Amino acid sequence: MRLLLVEDDNHVAAALSAVLKRHGFDVTHARSGEEALQALVPEGPGFGVVLLDLGLPDQDGYEVCGKIRKRTSTPVIMVTARSDVRSRIHGLNLGADDYVVKPYDTGELLARIHAVSRRTVAEEQVTGAEDALRLGPVHIELPTRRVTVDGSVVQLTRKEFDLLALLAQRPGVVFRREQIISEVWRTSWEGTGRTLEVHVASLRAKLRMPALIETVRGVGYRLVAPAA
């Protein structure tokens, strides 16, 4: 897999590139936001994942993420020292698919790279007989991955859509956290629980319906169908 590593520290980039190459990645190193954007031009090489450090010398990492998302759907993993939920939600709202907080374990980073890069046919196809789901003012078009609330389009990341679609197919049913992680992220629960919480919070904020997804303490989440 081709991977774009956006990191201004050459020593960090060299060490991480060596690890990634040992695990079969073809790494391209960009030292600034501008270099990263130049590497992502349509006529350039395609990448399976962008690993984006937020501490860049020329542009704010969040700004770079927004620009990346406007020109490509390539999965983006943010690397940040900011561990607060608000910062993570901001990154997800800009189009990041996941984040890793420094200092991170290399094994966890590799697992997250593999998780976001799995773009299977199953994720792109309709998983049931219905082409659309309607839950009160929320309309979910499965084939086009389009979501509207009262007719207004809501921009969701790939994982946000997958999470919403999973819960919406069985309103009122409680999905265990482990089950959601397995079906949406296609990985195990360990180390991914915080990612799920952030995606749920982001969905509530984007849809402007905090009560739509209910937390069932100690178990998981369920979608509460709103009144039509």
Contacts in CASP RR format, 6 or more apart in sequence:
PFRMAT RR
TARGET T0000
AUTHOR 0000-0000-0000
METHOD contacts of the structure
MODEL  1
MRLLLVEDDNHVAAALSAVLKRHGFDVTHARSGEEALQALVPEGPGFGVV
LLDLGLPDQDGYEVCGKIRKRTSTPVIMVTARSDVRSRIHGLNLGADDYV
VKPYDTGELLARIHAVSRRTVAEEQVTGAEDALRLGPVHIELPTRRVTVD
GSVVQLTRKEFDLLALLAQRPGVVFRREQIISEVWRTSWEGTGRTLEVHV
ASLRAKLRMPALIETVRGVGYRLVAPAA
1 24 0 8 1.000
1 25 0 8 1.000
1 26 0 8 1.000
1 48 0 8 1.000
1 49 0 8 1.000
1 117 0 8 1.000
2 25 0 8 1.000
2 26 0 8 1.000
2 28 0 8 1.000
2 45 0 8 1.000
2 46 0 8 1.000
2 47 0 8 1.000
2 48 0 8 1.000
3 20 0 8 1.000
3 25 0 8 1.000
3 26 0 8 1.000
3 27 0 8 1.000
3 28 0 8 1.000
3 47 0 8 1.000
3 48 0 8 1.000
3 49 0 8 1.000
3 50 0 8 1.000
3 51 0 8 1.000
3 113 0 8 1.000
4 28 0 8 1.000
4 30 0 8 1.000
4 36 0 8 1.000
4 39 0 8 1.000
4 40 0 8 1.000
4 47 0 8 1.000
4 49 0 8 1.000
4 50 0 8 1.000
4 51 0 8 1.000
4 74 0 8 1.000
5 13 0 8 1.000
5 16 0 8 1.000
5 17 0 8 1.000
5 20 0 8 1.000
5 27 0 8 1.000
5 28 0 8 1.000
5 29 0 8 1.000
5 30 0 8 1.000
5 51 0 8 1.000
6 30 0 8 1.000
6 32 0 8 1.000
6 33 0 8 1.000
6 35 0 8 1.000
6 36 0 8 1.000
6 50 0 8 1.000
6 51 0 8 1.000
6 52 0 8 1.000
6 53 0 8 1.000
6 56 0 8 1.000
6 64 0 8 1.000
7 13 0 8 1.000
7 16 0 8 1.000
7 29 0 8 1.000
7 30 0 8 1.000
7 31 0 8 1.000
7 51 0 8 1.000
7 53 0 8 1.000
7 79 0 8 1.000
8 31 0 8 1.000
8 32 0 8 1.000
8 53 0 8 1.000
8 55 0 8 1.000
8 56 0 8 1.000
8 57 0 8 1.000
9 53 0 8 1.000
10 31 0 8 1.000
13 29 0 8 1.000
13 31 0 8 1.000
17 27 0 8 1.000
17 29 0 8 1.000
19 106 0 8 1.000
19 110 0 8 1.000
20 27 0 8 1.000
20 110 0 8 1.000
21 27 0 8 1.000
23 110 0 8 1.000
25 113 0 8 1.000
28 39 0 8 1.000
28 45 0 8 1.000
28 47 0 8 1.000
30 36 0 8 1.000
30 38 0 8 1.000
30 39 0 8 1.000
31 57 0 8 1.000
32 56 0 8 1.000
32 57 0 8 1.000
32 58 0 8 1.000
32 59 0 8 1.000
33 56 0 8 1.000
33 58 0 8 1.000
33 59 0 8 1.000
33 61 0 8 1.000
33 64 0 8 1.000
34 58 0 8 1.000
34 59 0 8 1.000
36 50 0 8 1.000
36 52 0 8 1.000
36 64 0 8 1.000
36 68 0 8 1.000
37 64 0 8 1.000
37 67 0 8 1.000
37 68 0 8 1.000
37 71 0 8 1.000
39 45 0 8 1.000
39 47 0 8 1.000
40 47 0 8 1.000
40 50 0 8 1.000
40 68 0 8 1.000
40 71 0 8 1.000
40 72 0 8 1.000
40 74 0 8 1.000
41 71 0 8 1.000
42 71 0 8 1.000
46 74 0 8 1.000
47 74 0 8 1.000
48 74 0 8 1.000
48 75 0 8 1.000
48 117 0 8 1.000
49 74 0 8 1.000
49 75 0 8 1.000
49 76 0 8 1.000
49 77 0 8 1.000
49 113 0 8 1.000
49 116 0 8 1.000
49 117 0 8 1.000
50 68 0 8 1.000
50 74 0 8 1.000
50 75 0 8 1.000
50 76 0 8 1.000
50 77 0 8 1.000
51 77 0 8 1.000
51 79 0 8 1.000
51 113 0 8 1.000
52 61 0 8 1.000
52 64 0 8 1.000
52 65 0 8 1.000
52 68 0 8 1.000
52 76 0 8 1.000
52 77 0 8 1.000
52 78 0 8 1.000
52 79 0 8 1.000
52 96 0 8 1.000
53 61 0 8 1.000
53 79 0 8 1.000
53 80 0 8 1.000
54 60 0 8 1.000
54 61 0 8 1.000
54 62 0 8 1.000
54 78 0 8 1.000
54 79 0 8 1.000
54 80 0 8 1.000
54 82 0 8 1.000
55 61 0 8 1.000
56 64 0 8 1.000
61 78 0 8 1.000
62 90 0 8 1.000
62 91 0 8 1.000
62 94 0 8 1.000
65 76 0 8 1.000
65 78 0 8 1.000
65 91 0 8 1.000
65 94 0 8 1.000
65 95 0 8 1.000
65 96 0 8 1.000
66 94 0 8 1.000
66 95 0 8 1.000
68 74 0 8 1.000
68 76 0 8 1.000
69 76 0 8 1.000
69 94 0 8 1.000
69 95 0 8 1.000
73 158 0 8 1.000
75 97 0 8 1.000
75 98 0 8 1.000
75 116 0 8 1.000
75 117 0 8 1.000
75 119 0 8 1.000
75 158 0 8 1.000
76 95 0 8 1.000
76 96 0 8 1.000
76 97 0 8 1.000
77 96 0 8 1.000
77 97 0 8 1.000
77 98 0 8 1.000
77 99 0 8 1.000
77 100 0 8 1.000
77 112 0 8 1.000
77 113 0 8 1.000
77 116 0 8 1.000
78 91 0 8 1.000
78 96 0 8 1.000
78 98 0 8 1.000
78 99 0 8 1.000
78 100 0 8 1.000
79 99 0 8 1.000
79 100 0 8 1.000
79 102 0 8 1.000
79 104 0 8 1.000
80 87 0 8 1.000
80 88 0 8 1.000
80 99 0 8 1.000
80 100 0 8 1.000
80 101 0 8 1.000
80 102 0 8 1.000
81 101 0 8 1.000
81 102 0 8 1.000
82 88 0 8 1.000
82 101 0 8 1.000
83 101 0 8 1.000
85 197 0 8 1.000
85 198 0 8 1.000
85 201 0 8 1.000
88 99 0 8 1.000
88 198 0 8 1.000
89 198 0 8 1.000
89 201 0 8 1.000
89 202 0 8 1.000
89 205 0 8 1.000
91 99 0 8 1.000
92 99 0 8 1.000
92 157 0 8 1.000
92 160 0 8 1.000
92 198 0 8 1.000
92 199 0 8 1.000
92 202 0 8 1.000
93 202 0 8 1.000
93 205 0 8 1.000
93 206 0 8 1.000
95 157 0 8 1.000
96 157 0 8 1.000
97 116 0 8 1.000
97 157 0 8 1.000
97 158 0 8 1.000
97 159 0 8 1.000
98 112 0 8 1.000
98 115 0 8 1.000
98 116 0 8 1.000
98 159 0 8 1.000
98 195 0 8 1.000
99 195 0 8 1.000
99 198 0 8 1.000
100 108 0 8 1.000
100 109 0 8 1.000
100 112 0 8 1.000
108 191 0 8 1.000
111 187 0 8 1.000
114 187 0 8 1.000
115 185 0 8 1.000
115 186 0 8 1.000
115 187 0 8 1.000
115 192 0 8 1.000
116 159 0 8 1.000
118 186 0 8 1.000
120 186 0 8 1.000
123 158 0 8 1.000
123 162 0 8 1.000
126 142 0 8 1.000
126 143 0 8 1.000
127 142 0 8 1.000
127 165 0 8 1.000
127 169 0 8 1.000
128 142 0 8 1.000
128 169 0 8 1.000
130 142 0 8 1.000
131 141 0 8 1.000
131 142 0 8 1.000
131 143 0 8 1.000
132 139 0 8 1.000
132 140 0 8 1.000
132 141 0 8 1.000
132 142 0 8 1.000
133 139 0 8 1.000
133 140 0 8 1.000
133 142 0 8 1.000
133 165 0 8 1.000
133 168 0 8 1.000
133 169 0 8 1.000
134 140 0 8 1.000
135 168 0 8 1.000
135 171 0 8 1.000
135 212 0 8 1.000
135 223 0 8 1.000
135 225 0 8 1.000
135 226 0 8 1.000
136 225 0 8 1.000
136 226 0 8 1.000
136 227 0 8 1.000
136 228 0 8 1.000
137 149 0 8 1.000
137 150 0 8 1.000
137 151 0 8 1.000
137 226 0 8 1.000
138 147 0 8 1.000
138 148 0 8 1.000
138 149 0 8 1.000
138 168 0 8 1.000
138 207 0 8 1.000
138 209 0 8 1.000
138 212 0 8 1.000
138 226 0 8 1.000
139 147 0 8 1.000
139 148 0 8 1.000
139 149 0 8 1.000
139 151 0 8 1.000
140 146 0 8 1.000
140 147 0 8 1.000
140 164 0 8 1.000
140 165 0 8 1.000
140 168 0 8 1.000
141 147 0 8 1.000
142 165 0 8 1.000
145 156 0 8 1.000
145 158 0 8 1.000
145 161 0 8 1.000
146 153 0 8 1.000
147 153 0 8 1.000
147 154 0 8 1.000
147 156 0 8 1.000
147 161 0 8 1.000
147 164 0 8 1.000
147 207 0 8 1.000
148 154 0 8 1.000
149 207 0 8 1.000
149 208 0 8 1.000
149 209 0 8 1.000
154 206 0 8 1.000
154 207 0 8 1.000
155 206 0 8 1.000
156 164 0 8 1.000
156 203 0 8 1.000
156 206 0 8 1.000
157 202 0 8 1.000
159 184 0 8 1.000
159 185 0 8 1.000
159 199 0 8 1.000
160 199 0 8 1.000
160 202 0 8 1.000
160 203 0 8 1.000
160 206 0 8 1.000
162 184 0 8 1.000
163 180 0 8 1.000
163 184 0 8 1.000
163 196 0 8 1.000
163 199 0 8 1.000
163 200 0 8 1.000
163 203 0 8 1.000
164 203 0 8 1.000
164 223 0 8 1.000
166 175 0 8 1.000
166 180 0 8 1.000
166 183 0 8 1.000
166 184 0 8 1.000
167 175 0 8 1.000
167 213 0 8 1.000
167 221 0 8 1.000
167 222 0 8 1.000
167 223 0 8 1.000
168 223 0 8 1.000
170 223 0 8 1.000
171 222 0 8 1.000
171 223 0 8 1.000
171 224 0 8 1.000
171 225 0 8 1.000
172 222 0 8 1.000
172 223 0 8 1.000
172 224 0 8 1.000
172 225 0 8 1.000
173 222 0 8 1.000
174 216 0 8 1.000
174 219 0 8 1.000
174 220 0 8 1.000
174 221 0 8 1.000
174 222 0 8 1.000
175 220 0 8 1.000
175 221 0 8 1.000
175 222 0 8 1.000
176 219 0 8 1.000
176 220 0 8 1.000
177 189 0 8 1.000
177 193 0 8 1.000
177 196 0 8 1.000
177 219 0 8 1.000
177 220 0 8 1.000
177 221 0 8 1.000
178 188 0 8 1.000
178 189 0 8 1.000
180 196 0 8 1.000
180 220 0 8 1.000
180 221 0 8 1.000
181 187 0 8 1.000
181 188 0 8 1.000
181 189 0 8 1.000
181 192 0 8 1.000
181 193 0 8 1.000
181 196 0 8 1.000
182 188 0 8 1.000
182 189 0 8 1.000
185 192 0 8 1.000
185 195 0 8 1.000
185 196 0 8 1.000
200 213 0 8 1.000
200 215 0 8 1.000
200 221 0 8 1.000
203 212 0 8 1.000
203 213 0 8 1.000
204 210 0 8 1.000
204 212 0 8 1.000
204 213 0 8 1.000
209 226 0 8 1.000
211 224 0 8 1.000
211 226 0 8 1.000
212 223 0 8 1.000
212 224 0 8 1.000
212 226 0 8 1.000
213 221 0 8 1.000
213 222 0 8 1.000
213 223 0 8 1.000
213 224 0 8 1.000
214 221 0 8 1.000
214 222 0 8 1.000
214 223 0 8 1.000
214 224 0 8 1.000
215 221 0 8 1.000
216 222 0 8 1.000
END
